[in-house]
């Protein structure tokens, strides 16, 4: 008897886009091309956050997206995209399109490796900001006679954004002052690394480059079961917001500039900030 869930999976399997994209770094792409193979991840390990995506009959998974601009960022893992023929791939492997922004297309297999060349359509060079690495990678592709294209949108967007940066900073500071004329409390929202301990913060009254939430504890603070508080005065707004304003998040979320409610919002701050108090939940 065919289960409804299996029927639905077959439907989405047949609706996989013709072209699918595997984003990775220049160095990783070179290794994949040199070896002519992908190395899938273990499904049980990767799908701990959503076990419904684990198919008992398949041990390994490989991830793609159907949007060539999904990860158009400066991130090291987004330097290029290997473009594959999704239709051809779905004839040889179990392929499910979930519509998820990160694991939008999942290839299921029991094989340790999936060959590249039978399905490779082309390569898109995405991160044009790193010019020397970009040119080295392009030469590598040309030596391998691999078709490629170069997407300059990241470079264009960056230039346009930097030209607006002074005004963006001014708008953001003005918005914070309007909401918090007397300052606000920031809660540390950066998870501690495995090499750190909570008592380290007890003996060090300054913390560098924290991610904080405004006036309300964030999910990491609550998960870690302790609260580290910072008092941010209006005179220091501009001093400490540079990291956030110059970051990629503001470009994607321009509405942050004129938000009516910053309470609970996450900010990325620059510099060493004095810890005011620590409490354990």
SELOZA-878858 format. One record per atom (N, C-alpha, C, CB): x, y, z; residue in one letter. Coordinates in steps of 0.2 Angstrom, whole numbers, plus 2048, in hexadecimal, padded with zeros to 3 digits. Glycine has a CB too. Layout:
// SELOZA-878858
XYZa...
This chain:
// SELOZA-878858
8047FA800x800800800x804806800x7FB800806x80380B7FCx8078117FBx805816800x8068147F4x809818804x80881D809x807824806x80D81D80Fx803829809x80282F806x809833806x7FD83380Ax80D83380Cx81383680Cx818834807x816835813x81882D805x81C82B800x81A82E7F9x81C823800x81382E7F8x8118317F2x8138387F1x8098307F2x81283C7F6x8148437F6x81B8447F4x8128467FCx82083F7F7x8278407F6x82883E7EFx82A83B7FAx82583A7ECx8268387E5x82483E7E0x8228327E3x81E8427E2x81C8477DEx82184D7DEx81684A7E1x82484E7E4x8298547E5x82F8517E1x82A8567ECx83184B7E1x8378487DEx83684A7D7x8388417DFx8318497D4x83084A7CDx82F8517CBx8298477CAx82E8567D0x82E85D7CEx8358617CFx8298607D3x83A85D7D0x8418607D1x8428647CBx84685B7D3x84586A7CDx84786F7C7x84C86C7C3x8498767CAx84C86E7BDx85186B7B8x85886D7BAx85086E7B1x8598737BDx8608757BFx8608767C7x86387B7BCx8648737CAx8658747D2x86C8767D3x86386D7D5x86D8797D9x87387C7DBx87687A7E1x8728847DBx87C8787E1x8808767E7x88587C7E9x88386F7E7x8848807EEx8888857F0x88E8827F4x88488B7F4x8948857F3x89A8837F7x8A08887F6x89C87C7F4x8A58867F9x8AB88B7F8x8AF8897F2x8B088A7FEx8B388E7F0x8B888C7EAx8BC8867EBx8BC8937E8x8BF8867F1x8C38807F2x8BF8797F2x8C78817F9x8B98797F5x8B58737F5x8B38717EEx8AF8747FAx8B18767EAx8AF8757E4x8B58727E0x8AD87C7E0x8BB8747E1x8C18727DDx8C186A7DFx8C78767DFx8C18697E5x8C18627E7x8BC85D7E4x8C18617EFx8B68607E4x8B085C7E1x8B285B7DAx8AA85F7E2x8B48607D6x8B585F7CFx8BB85B7CEx8B68667CCx8C085B7D2x8C68577D1x8C58507D2x8CC8597D6x8C184E7D7x8BF8477D9x8B98457D5x8BE8477E0x8B68497D2x8AF8487CEx8AA8447D3x8B18437C8x8AA8477D9x8A58447DDx8A38487E3x8A783D7E0x89D8487E5x89A84B7EBx89B8467F1x89384E7EBx89C8487F7x89C8447FDx896846801x8A2844801x890842801x88A844805x88B84380Cx88483F803x886846810x887846817x88284181Ax88484D81Ax88383F820x87F83A823x87983D825x883837829x873839822x86D83C823x86B83D82Bx867838820x86C83882Fx86A838836x86D83E839x86C831839x87483F838x87784483Bx87584B839x87F84483Ax87484C833x872853830x86A854831x873853829x86684F832x85F851833x85D85083Ax85B84C82Ex86185183Fx85F851846x85A856847x86585284Ax85A85B843x855861845x84E85F842x857867842x84E85A83Dx84785883Ax848851838x84685D834x84684D83Cx84784583Bx842843836x846841841x83D847834x83884582Fx83B845828x83284A82Fx841848827x844848821x849842820x84884E820x84983E825x84E838825x84A832822x85083682Cx84C83081Cx84982A819x84D82481Bx84982B811x84A81F81Fx84E819821x85281581Cx849815825x84F815816x853811811x85981580Ex84E81080Bx85A81B810x86081F80Dx864821813x85E825809x86B820813x86F822818x872829817x87581E819x87382C811x87783280Fx87283780Bx87D83080Cx87483D80Cx871842809x875848806x86B84680Dx87384B801x8778517FEx8728567FCx87B84E7F7x87485C7FDx86F8627FDx8718677F7x870866803x86B8697F4x86B86E7EFx8658737F0x86A86A7E8x8668787ECx86087D7ECx85E87E7E5x8628847EFx8588807E4x8558827DDx8568897DBx84E87F7DDx85988D7E0x8598947DEx8618967DEx8568987E4x8638987D8x86A8997D7x86C8A07DBx86C89B7D0x8688A37DEx8698A97E2x8688A87E9x8668AF7E0x8678A27EBx8658A17F2x86A8A37F7x8638997F3x8708A27F6x8768A37FAx87B8A87F7x87989D7FDx8788AE7F5x87C8B37F2x87F8B87F7x8788B77EDx8848B57FBx8878B8801x88F8B8800x8858B5807x8928BB805x8998BB805x89C8B5809x89C8C1808x8978B080Bx8998AB80Fx89E8A680Cx8938A7811x8A38A380Fx8A889F80Cx8A5899809x8AD89D811x89F89680Bx89C891808x898892802x89888D80Dx897899800x89389B7FBx89789E7F5x88E8A07FEx89D89C7F4x8A189F7EFx89F89D7E8x8A889E7F1x89C8987E7x89A8957E1x8958907E1x8A08927DDx89288F7DCx88C88A7DBx88E8857D6x88588D7DBx88D87F7D7x88E8797D2x8878787D0x8918737D5x8868797C9x87F8787C6x87E8717C4x87E87E7C1x87986E7C6x8788677C4x8718667C0x8788627C9x8718617BCx86B8607B9x86685C7BDx86C85C7B2x86185F7C1x85D85C7C6x8598567C3x8598617C9x8578577BCx8538527B9x85684C7B8x8508557B2x85D84C7B6x8618467B5x8638437BBx8678487B1x8648477C0x8668457C7x8608417CAx86884A7CCx85A8437C9x8548407CCx8538397C9x84E8457CCx8558387C3x8548317C0x85982C7C3x8568327B9x85E82E7C6x8638297C9x8638297D1x86A82B7C7x86082E7D4x86082F7DBx8598317DEx8658347DEx8588307E4x8528327E7x85383A7E9x85082E7EEx84F83E7E6x84F8457E7x8498487E9x8528497E0x84984C7EFx84384F7F1x8448567F2x84184C7F8x83F85A7EFx83F8617F0x83A8637F6x83D8657E9x83D8667FBx83A868801x83786F801x83E867807x83A8737FDx83887A7FDx83B87E803x83187B7FEx84087B806x84487E80Cx849882809x846878811x84A88880Cx85088D80Ax85788A80Ax84F89380Dx85888580Fx85F88380Fx86087C80Cx861883817x85B87780Ex85C87180Bx856870806x85C86B810x855874801x8508757FDx84F86E7F9x85087B7F8x85486B7F6x8548657F2x8598607F6x8568677EBx85785B7F7x85B8567FBx85B84F7F6x858854802x86284D7F5x8638477F2x8648417F7x8698487EDx86183C7F7x8628377FBx8658317F8x85B8347FEx86A82E7FBx86E8287F8x8718247FEx87382B7F4x87381E7FCx87781A801x87E81A7FEx874813801x88081D7F9x88681D7F6x88B8227FBx88681F7EFx8918207FBx8968257FFx89782B7FBx89C821800x89682A7F4x8988307F0x8938307EAx89F82F7EDx8928367E7x88D8387E2x89283B7DCx88783C7E3x8928387D6x89683B7D1x8948427CFx8968367CBx8998467CDx89784D7CBx89684D7C3x89D8517CDx89A84B7BFx89A84D7B8x89484A7B4x8A084A7B5x8918457B6x88B8427B2x8858477B3x88983C7B5x88584C7B8x8808507B9x8828587B9x87D84F7C0x8888597B8x88B8607B8x8898647B2x8928607B9x88586A7B3x88486E7AEx8898747ADx87D8717AFx88A8777B3x88F87D7B2x89187F7B9x88C8837AFx8958847BAx8968877C1x89588E7C1x89E8857C2x8928917C6x8918987C7x89689B7CCx88A89A7C8x89A89F7CAx89F8A37CEx89B8A87D2x8A58A57CBx89A8A87D8x8968AC7DCx8998B27DFx8918A97E1x89E8B07E3x8A28B57E7x8A78B97E3x8A58B27EEx8A68BE7E0x8AA8C27DCx8AE8C77E0x8A78C57D6x8AD8C77E6x8B08CC7EBx8B88CA7ECx8AD8CD7F1x8B98C37ECx8BF8C07EEx8C38BF7E7x8BF8BA7F2x8C58C57E4x8C88C57DDx8CD8C07DCx8CA8CB7DBx8D28BF7E0x8D88BB7DFx8D58B37DFx8DD8BC7E4x8D18B27E4x8CF8AB7E4x8CA8A97DEx8CB8AA7EBx8C68AE7DDx8C18AE7D7x8C58AC7D1x8BD8B47D6x8CA8B07CFx8CE8AF7C9x8D18A87C9x8D38B57C8x8D48A67CFx8D78A07CFx8D289A7CEx8DB89F7D6x8CC89B7D0x8C78967CFx8C58967C8x8C18977D4x8C489B7C5x8C289C7BEx8C78987BAx8C18A37BCx8CE8997BBx8D38967B7x8D288F7B8x8DA8997B9x8D188C7BEx8D08857BFx8CA8827BBx8CF8847C7x8C58867BBx8BF8847B7x8C18837AFx8B98887B8x8C48897ADx8C68897A6x8CB8837A4x8CA8907A4x8D08827A9x8D487C7A7x8D18757A7x8DA87C7ADx8CB8757ABx8C786F7ABx8C286F7A5x8C486E7B1x8C18747A1x8BC87579Cx8B587479Fx8BE870796x8B48787A4x8AE8777A7x8AA87E7A6x8AE8767AFx8A487E7A3x8A08847A2x89F8887A8x89A88279Ex89F88E7A8x89E8927AEx89B8997ADx8A48937B3x89889C7B1x8968A37B1x8988A77B7x88E8A47AFx8998AD7B7x89B8B17BDx8958B67BEx8A18B57BBx8938B67C5x88D8BA7C7x8908C07CBx8888B67CCx8908C67C8x8938CC7CBx88E8CF7D0x8958D07C6x8888CD7D1x8838D07D5x8858D27DCx87C8CC7D5x8898CD7DFx88B8CE7E6x8908D47E6x88F8C87E9x8948D57E1x8998DA7E1x8958E17E0x89E8D97DCx8908E17DBx88C8E77DAx8888E97E0x8888E57D4x8858E47E3x8818E67E9x8868E87EFx87E8DF7ECx88C8E67F0x8908E87F5x8928EF7F4x8968E37F5x8948F17EDx8968F87ECx8908FD7EDx8988F87E5x88A8FA7EBx8848FF7ECx8839007F4x87E8FC7E9x8848FA7F8x8828FA7FFx8878FF802x8828F3802x88E8FE801x893902804x892909803x89A900802x88F90B7FDx88E9127FCx889915800x88D9137F4x884911802x87F913806x88091280Ex87890F805x88690F810x88790D816x88791381Bx88E90A817x88A91981Ax88991E81Fx882920821x88D92581Cx87E92181Cx87792281Dx87391D821x873924816x87591781Fx872911823x87491182Ax87490A820x87A91282Cx87C913833x878918836x884914833x87891E833x874924836x86D922837x87592A831x86A91F833x86391D833x862918839x86091A82Dx86691383Ax86690E83Fx867911846x86B90883Dx86C915846x86D91884Dx86791D84Fx87491D84Dx86492084Ax85F92584Cx85992084Ex85D929846x85891B84Bx85291684Dx853914854x852911848x859912855x85B90F85Cx85A914861x86290C85Dx85C91A860x85B920865x854922866x85F926862x850921861x849923861x84591E866x84692385Ax847917865x844912869x847912870x84490C866x84D913871x851912877x855918879x85590C877x85291E87Ax85592487Cx85A923882x85192A87Dx85891F887x85C91E88Dx86091788Dx85791D893x861914887x86590E886x861908887x86B90E88Cx864902886x8608FC886x8658F7889x85E8FA880x8628F188Bx8668EB88Ex8678E6888x8628E8894x86D8E4887x86E8DF882x8708D9886x8748E187Ex86D8D3883x86E8CC886x8738C9881x8688C9887x8788C6884x87C8C2880x8788BC87Cx8828BF884x8798BC876x8758B7872x87A8B286Ex8708BA86Ex8808B2870x8858AE86Cx8878A8870x88C8B286Bx8868A286Dx88789C871x88E89B873x88589686Dx890899879x89789887Ax89A892877x898897882x8A0893875x8A388D871x8A5887876x8AA88F86Dx8A7882874x8A887C878x8AE87D87Dx8A9876874x8B388287Bx8B888387Fx8B7888884x8BE88587Ax8B188B884x8B0890889x8AB88D88Fx8AC896886x8AC891894x8A788F89Ax8A489589Cx8AB88B8A0x89E8948A0x89B89A8A2x89F89E8A7x8948988A5x8A389B8ABx8A789F8B0x8AC8A38ADx8AA89A8B5x8AD8A28A7x8B28A68A3x8AF8AE8A3x8B48A489Cx8A98AE8A2x8A68B58A2x8A68B88A9x89F8B489Fx8A68B48AEx8A68B78B5x8AC8BA8B6x8A58B18BAx8B28B88B3x8B98BB8B5x8BB8C08B0x8BE8B58B5x8B78C08AAx8B98C58A5x8B38CA8A4x8BA8C189Ex8B48D08A6x8AE8D58A6x8AD8D889Fx8B08DA8ABx8B18D689Ax8B08D8893x8AF8D288Fx8B58DD891x8AA8D488Ax8A98CE885x8A98D187Ex8A28CB886x8AD8CE879x8AE8D1873x8AA8CE86Ex8B58D0870x8A78D3869x8A38D1864x89D8CC865x8A78CE85Ex8998CE86Ax8938CA86Cx88D8CB867x8918CB873x88A8C6866x8838C7863x87E8C7869x8818C185Ex87A8CD869x8768CE86Ex86E8CF86Cx8788D4872x86A8CE870x8638D086Fx8618D6873x85E8CA870x85C8DA871x85B8E0874x8558DF87Ax8598E6870x8578E1880x8528E1885x84E8DA887x84C8E6884x84F8D5883x84C8CE884x8518C9883x8468CD880x8528C4887x8568BE885x8558BB87Fx8568B988Bx85A8B987Bx8598B5875x8598AE876x85E8B7870x8588AA870x8578A3871x85E8A0874x8568A086Ax8648A2872x86A89F874x86B8A187Cx8708A2870x8698A787Ex86A8A8885x8658A3889x8688B0886x85F8A2887x85B89E88Ax85D89788Ax85489F888x860895884x86288E883x86888C888x86488C87Cx86D891888x87389188Cx871891894x87889588Ax86B893896x86989489Dx86D8998A1x86A88D8A0x86F89E89Ex8728A48A1x8728AA89Dx87A8A28A3x8718B08A1x8708B689Ex8768BA89Fx86A8B98A0x8798BD89Ax87F8C289Ax87C8C9898x8858C0896x87C8CE89Cx8798D489Ax87E8DA899x8748D68A0x87C8DE894x8808E4892x87C8EA892x8848E388Bx87E8EF895x87A8F5895x87E8F988Fx87B8F989Bx8798FB88Ax87C8FF884x879906884x87A8FB87Dx87D90B885x87B912886x87A91587Fx88091688Ax87691A87Ex87591D878x87B920874x870923878x87F922878x886925876x88A920872x88992987Bx889919874x88D914871x88991086Cx88F90F877x88391286Ax88090F864x88490E85Ex879912863x88691485Cx88A914856x891910856x88C91B853x89491185Cx89A90D85Dx89990685Dx89D90F864x89490385Fx8938FC85Fx88F8F985Ax8908FA866x88C8FD855x8878FA850x88B8F884Ax8818FE84Fx8918FA849x8948FA843x8958F3840x89B8FD843x8968EE844x8968E7841x8908E583Ex8988E2847x88A8E7842x8848E583Fx8828E9839x87E8E6844x8838EF839x8818F3833x8858F182Dx8828FB834x88B8F082Ex8908EE828x88F8E7826x8978EF82Ax88B8E382Ax88A8DC828x8858DB823x8888D882Ex8848D4821x8808D281Cx8798D281Ex8828CB819x8778D2824x8708D1826x86C8D7825x8708D082Ex86F8DD825x86B8E3824x8698E481Dx8708E9826x86D8E2818x86C8E2811x8658DE810x8728DF80Dx8658D8813x85F8D4812x8598D6815x8618CC814x85A8DA81Bx8548DC81Fx8548E3820x8548D9826x8538E781Ax8538EF81Bx84E8F281Fx8528F2814x8498EE821x8448F0826x8468F182Dx83E8EC826x84C8EE82Ex84F8EF835x8518F6836x8568EB835x8528FA831x854901832x84E905836x85590582Cx848904834x842908837x83D90383Bx83F90B831x8408FE83Ex83C8FA842x8388FD848x8408F4845x8328FC849x82E8FF84Ex8308FB855x8278FE84Dx8338F6855x8348F285Bx83B8EE85Bx82E8EE85Dx8408F085Ex8468ED85Ex8478E8864x84C8F285Ex8428E8868x8428E386Ex8438DC86Cx83C8E4873x8488D986Ex8498D286Cx84D8D1866x8428CE86Cx84E8D6862x8518D685Cx8598D485Dx8518DC858x85C8D0859x8638CF859x8678D4856x8648C8856x86D8D6859x8718DB857x8788D8857x8718E185Bx87D8DA852x8848D8852x8888DE854x8868D484Bx88B8DE859x88F8E485Cx8968E385Bx88D8E5863x8998E985Bx8A18E985Ax8A48EC860x8A28ED854x8AA8E9862x8AE8EB867x8AD8E786Ex8AC8F2868x8B18E9873x8B08E6879x8AB8EA87Dx8B78E687Dx8A68E6880x8A18E9884x8A18E688Bx89A8E7880x8A08EB88Fx8A08E9897x89A8E5899x8A08F089Bx89B8E089Cx8968DB89Fx8938DF8A5x8988D48A0x88D8E08A5x88A8E28ABx8888DD8B0x8848E78A9x8858D88AEx8838D38B3x8828CC8AFx87C8D58B6x8838C78B3x8828C08B1x87D8BC8B6x8898BC8B0x8788B98B3x8748B58B7x8738AE8B4x86D8B88B9x8728A98B8x8718A28B6x86A8A08B7x87689D8B9x86789D8B2x86089B8B2x85F8948B5x85D89B8ABx
